[in-house]
Structures are given as structure tokens and as C-alpha cells.
Amino acid sequence: MPKLVKLYIKNVIIGFGIAAGFVSLLLWFNVMNLWGLVSQSSDGMLAVFLLWFMNGIVFAGVQFAWVIMAMARKDDGPRGGTPVAHFFEPARVKAEAPAGQKRQFNKRG
């Protein structure tokens, strides 16, 4: 299996683990009476699964993106430079109407 696929699977598992911890903390601290809603409903387990699954998708994506961006090559050299505005100077361009055309003005009224 390619290294990138292994990296992706590993980080998805980590993301879903973080989501499981997040949902368990939401239920433990009874945020917005979530534990009461889940425990009193016949569809409570479905709600907990969906909450875990949707948060798992988000956390897995963030985890994978973080790891990929952390793999960027670090530049060892100086990062300074001349500002871009220093290189550009405005150029005068003469704008003329083609010969033989009359100016037309729109009247609003």
C-alpha cells in the first residue's frame, strides 16, 4: 500500500478517535442537556452515532490536512526581499478615440 494511503488511514483513525472523545465529553458534561435528550429518546443511539460520525469526518479532515501541511519543506535561507511595489512604476498610456467618431453621452432622465 502506498505511503500516502497509509498516512491517510492513520490520520482518519486519529480524527475519529478525537471525535469519539469530543462526543463523550459533550455527553459527560451534559452540554445543552444532550445526555438527557439522548437517554430519553428511542433514537438516542442513532443521534450519538451521527454526532460521532459527522464530527469524525470534520476532525479526520483537519487532522490529515494538518499532517500534510506540516510535511512542507522548511526553507533554511533568509526570507526577506525587496517589496514588489519597488519594481513597478506606473506607465502613462494615452487614450484617444478613433478618428471620425463622435462622443456619445447617455442622458438619464
Buried (B, 14 or more C-beta within 10 A) or exposed (E): EEEEEEBBEEBBEBBBBBBBEBBEEBBEEEEEEBBEEBEEEEEBEEEBEEBBEEBBBEBBEEBBEEBEEEEEEEEEEEEEEEEEEEEEEEEEEEEEEEEEEEEEEEEEE
